[in-house]
Amino acid sequence: EGLVVRSTDRLLLNVDGRHFDMTRRTLTAVPDSLLGAMFSGQHEGRLQPDGKGEKRVHIDRSGAMFECILDVLQGYSTGDDNAAFAIYALPDIQMEAMREE
């Protein structure tokens, strides 16, 4: 029997030492994105816990930049089609860091 995933599932993430508790709906708000694919349920067996006794998925990226991305995804998951415009309000140094990330 296959694994059943729901949009309301809570997912625990460790991104550069920062811990996030998100719904699958938020992480898959943009289905054609890398996060959308990772957490769609199709690759559930490949997701690895962080090895610290918690079932947090480790993502090796900047936690601060990831938080900005999550803000945009949360907007999309609640139906705000203009959520991505929030990125343009970031200071120039953060914009540059996001481009590099």
C-alpha atoms as one frame of an Amber mdcrd trajectory, in Angstrom:
protein
   0.000   0.000   0.000   1.412   3.414  -0.975   2.033   6.320   1.319  -0.830
   8.799   1.566   0.200  12.450   1.692  -2.104  15.340   2.460  -1.734  19.072
   1.854  -2.278  19.575   5.594   0.676  17.338   6.564   3.194  19.133   8.800
   6.785  18.905   7.562   9.808  19.685   9.696  12.806  21.233   7.957  16.348
  22.044   9.034  17.770  24.666   6.699  21.292  25.744   7.648  20.504  25.112
  11.329  17.183  26.998  11.255  14.133  24.906  11.982  10.876  25.354  10.106
   7.519  23.660  10.643   5.498  24.021   7.441   2.474  22.480   5.789   2.897
  20.479   2.632   0.435  22.936   1.013   2.912  25.793   1.519   5.921  23.855
   0.246   4.059  22.717  -2.871   2.352  26.052  -3.613   4.386  26.261  -6.836
   4.110  22.686  -8.151   6.746  23.081 -10.898   9.418  24.253  -8.428  12.121
  22.135  -6.791  10.300  22.305  -3.439   7.022  21.456  -5.163   8.592  18.312
  -6.583  10.425  17.374  -3.373   7.341  17.504  -1.189   4.651  16.416  -3.674
   4.640  12.917  -2.177   6.248  11.319  -5.221   9.717  11.327  -3.622   8.772
  10.739   0.003  11.079   7.712   0.290  14.074   9.799  -0.754  13.648  12.448
   1.952  16.217  11.861   4.659  15.877  12.881   8.299  18.631  15.187   9.548
  20.324  12.482  11.647  19.937  14.264  14.977  17.147  12.075  16.296  14.455
  14.282  14.813  12.585  13.673  11.620  13.541  17.007  10.118  14.463  17.079
   6.457  17.844  18.748   6.028  18.173  21.259   3.192  21.687  22.596   2.620
  20.868  26.198   1.753  20.856  29.577   3.483  18.219  29.625   6.216  17.690
  33.378   5.890  17.101  33.172   2.147  14.893  30.127   2.591  12.724  32.113
   4.979  12.155  34.719   2.247  11.171  31.976  -0.176   8.767  30.511   2.395
   7.113  33.905   2.819   6.391  33.961  -0.915   5.136  30.361  -0.884   2.844
  31.097   2.056   1.326  33.928   0.051   0.762  31.671  -2.947  -0.702  28.902
  -0.773  -3.336  31.325   0.528  -4.297  32.432  -2.987  -2.194  35.606  -3.352
  -1.123  35.462  -7.009   1.062  38.542  -6.478   3.049  37.060  -3.585   6.307
  37.003  -5.565   6.333  40.802  -5.747   7.330  40.839  -2.048  10.818  39.770
  -3.122  11.300  43.130  -4.834  10.901  44.853  -1.454  14.033  43.147  -0.099
  17.184  45.211   0.422  19.689  45.027  -2.457  22.126  42.871  -0.479  19.431
  40.244   0.138  18.379  40.352  -3.506  21.961  39.674  -4.547  22.244  36.796
  -2.067  19.027  35.269  -3.404  20.346  35.459  -6.964  23.484  33.620  -5.877
  21.507  31.031  -3.913
